[in-house]
Amino acid sequence: MKKRTVILGLFVLLVLLVLPGCWDRHEINNYAFWIGTALDAGKDGKLVKSAQVAIPADFKSIREGGGKGQRANIVLTASGQTVGDLIQQIQDKLPRKVFLGHRRAIFIGEKLARKGIKDIMDQFTRNTDTRMRTDIFVVNNGEGKDVLKINSPFNQFSSIVAVDQDRYCRLGDTALRDVLLDIGRDGIRPAMPMIDIAPKNEQEKHEVIEVKSVAIFNRDLQMVGEVTGRESLELFWVKGVLQNLLIPEEMETGNITIYESNLKKNIRTTIEGDRIKAYVKLEGSGRVLENNTDIDISVSKERIPLERKLNELKSKQVEATVKKIQKQYGQDVFGIGEEIHREHPYKWKEIKHKWDELFPNVEVTVKVKIKIQNTGAIGKRVPGIGDRK
Amino acid sequence: MEPRVLEDDVNESITVNSEALHHIFEHCADIVFRPLNLTDRSHILLVYIEEMTDSTKLEQIISACMISRDFNRLTQYQVVHRISEIAAKVLKGSTAIFIDGIPYAYSADLTAFHQRAISEPSNEASIRGPREGFTEDLKTNLSLIRRKISHLNLKFELFQAGELTQTEYVVAYIDGIIKPELLEEVRRRLQTIRTNQLLDSSYIEEYIEDRTFSLFPQIQNTERPDTVAASLLAGKAAIIVDGSPNALLLPMTFWAGFQAAEDHYERFLYVSAVRLLRLMLAIMSGLLPSVYVALTTFHPQMIPLALMLSISASREGIPFPTVIETLLMELMFEGLREAGLRLPKAIGSAVSIVGALVIGEAAVQAGFISAPIVMIVAGTGIASFAFPSYSLALPFRILRFPLLILGGCLGLYGVAIGLLFIIIHLVTLKSFGVPYLKPVAPIGKNFWKDTIIRLNKRFVSSSQRNQ
């Protein structure tokens, strides 16, 4: 009797051990790896969701040198009202279980972005499968779907190409997590990089992704505008997410290009009655990449005035950018409100409701402090062009 | 006065003695009775085992008998009064000398075995350091240790066990360094041995170890006299059994199994790096297959995307689930290893080539087994050879399978549960009163000095050494 109980107990233990896991057990080949998502505004206010799904078998054939130029992925599209419903619709088109844990990028069409992305963000935060490191982009003048369809020669997945490019194109890499954090704060408005699809030409057989602008969102998560090129870099510098910066500057005797890294920002705020002032201090140190002026950078006497001049120039430029964003879009994408929150917490409580009205009138002073730490291999430019006196 | 039992006493008459011994050694073809008739008409009887006796010395005895009966010329002899005692000595290799008219016998130690020469220990080779290993002869082995520690406090306590085998064994320790409680405990446990045979030191290990049903070895074994010497100096006891080239060292800790003798001969920085590598490989040898299965079947989000797509691509069209695949390959590998171990060298290499080709190449080509599995199994195999102590590698080899099944059923959660049980077992395990994981758990002062890494000897006192 006792022996039977022991055997029964062991059997129950075994069953308990083996069975509960079985429902969660999926072979790696039973998953459809969802690499990228595109969200667009469809007709009649519907939402269109596209998915870039990996096809492992194709991946193999590329490795073996067989089908060059194969995509190794398919793009599936579904339209409907809610994101959750769309995931199920896409699942219905696949023989394998959708797996969101490896999604690398989310592309939002500009039309949808301008309409507002408030309704789609909830799903990202609620779904436990979502990877917070997923990068998020707005597609400039286009649909997210088109990005997914790009054939890039570097990687079979255009989503991954976009992510990698974001990392190297100086515009920081903005992850879903960063955007969600900005959304949750009162004193900052979200900004995310924008993707341009550069058309094919003779040299470039493939369509190329370009990341050069930043989209600016308001409190209701509607895209209100964009800044491009130098201005977008300056925006991210003041925001504090820029890693490095290339400064090509026109001087009297020619132009000079400086590569700046170790970028830092520091904002101080003062409130005097109704006047809110913000002092932005931007720092960086870097090396000279190109020098077409007659300045000999290896001599302190010549370099220090150059630095001073560059700082002055750059301060004005950044200040102008800030002013433009203040006046044109009126959205605090820099996080100056957050700085006020930190420095004047009680005052902030009073003004945070009307921050959107107050922000355009904040007096922003920018002070750039760039250091030239490395002049490169030579001090003056190529010998013979500008001889030492 | 009671009459003594006459049969067991050596008689004055050589004929009576001869008969008694002939009776005892009935059907013992290896025992030689050699009667000698001397010129003075006295009779002498030599009883010995031919193959265990040094023939030159025997000739010396005979000539000594013939000339003067002066046995003092022979250094090693004893006077024995009992027939049974003399019979036991003859069986151990001594030569018995009976002289007519003398009511006792001489037992001369002329032992000379055909024995293996001292050679390099085959299972514990080292690049630097002494090259000698134990042989099967107890006396040789003791001399090897004595030569390393020439101090009067090095004690060899002689014991005997095995009713039929009559095997002698020695407990070695250093008086003043070993804890008296440990020595007392060792003696107490040795007294509990009830067996009629003792053919190897492992027999003793099974009788005196703490937990019979533990997978982990609680007594260390070594072929190296220098390892024994170092352990004795660290306060351990050693048991050396006649006929066994493996000495037992006790108590054993988990970390001792990770240390090769060479660790103390190479420079410490290199040794520290190698020890970390060994620890890593040990973890790999136990966990690699189960973690792989758990990650790919339960937690694909934890694998980097590019790696996962590669794995996924190589798994396309494979008929077995990953668990079964891994289990099959692991079994095949263990089979290959077991088969290769006992086969003659010439065939052994053939088996491994066929095995490697068939399993590694053909199975992947045919699409039965995915390539990552072959790599995982090979990696695990290599890792399991990195243990300096073969006996400590065995539990890791066995535990790999339950962990694999747990990982395949419950994912990393299952692996964690399995690990938890193993750790619970390890921390409760004791070897002769010493916690198995000492000095890491319970944590000792300066525990790191000679466990996971090794510090320069200047900074490590001998009591902190962990050989």
Chai-1 contact restraints between the chains, C-beta under 6 A:
chainA,res_idxA,chainB,res_idxB,connection_type,confidence,min_distance_angstrom,max_distance_angstrom,comment,restraint_id
A,L17,B,C409,contact,1.0,0.0,6.0,A-B,restraint_1
A,V18,B,C409,contact,1.0,0.0,6.0,A-B,restraint_2
A,G21,B,C409,contact,1.0,0.0,6.0,A-B,restraint_3
A,G21,B,L410,contact,1.0,0.0,6.0,A-B,restraint_4
A,R25,B,T297,contact,1.0,0.0,6.0,A-B,restraint_5
A,E27,B,P321,contact,1.0,0.0,6.0,A-B,restraint_6
A,I28,B,T296,contact,1.0,0.0,6.0,A-B,restraint_7
A,I28,B,P300,contact,1.0,0.0,6.0,A-B,restraint_8
A,I28,B,S312,contact,1.0,0.0,6.0,A-B,restraint_9
A,I28,B,R315,contact,1.0,0.0,6.0,A-B,restraint_10
A,N29,B,R315,contact,1.0,0.0,6.0,A-B,restraint_11
A,A54,B,L309,contact,1.0,0.0,6.0,A-B,restraint_12
A,P56,B,S312,contact,1.0,0.0,6.0,A-B,restraint_13
A,P56,B,A313,contact,1.0,0.0,6.0,A-B,restraint_14
A,P56,B,E316,contact,1.0,0.0,6.0,A-B,restraint_15
A,A57,B,E316,contact,1.0,0.0,6.0,A-B,restraint_16
A,F59,B,L309,contact,1.0,0.0,6.0,A-B,restraint_17
A,F59,B,A313,contact,1.0,0.0,6.0,A-B,restraint_18
A,K60,B,A313,contact,1.0,0.0,6.0,A-B,restraint_19
A,G101,B,Q301,contact,1.0,0.0,6.0,A-B,restraint_20
A,H102,B,L305,contact,1.0,0.0,6.0,A-B,restraint_21
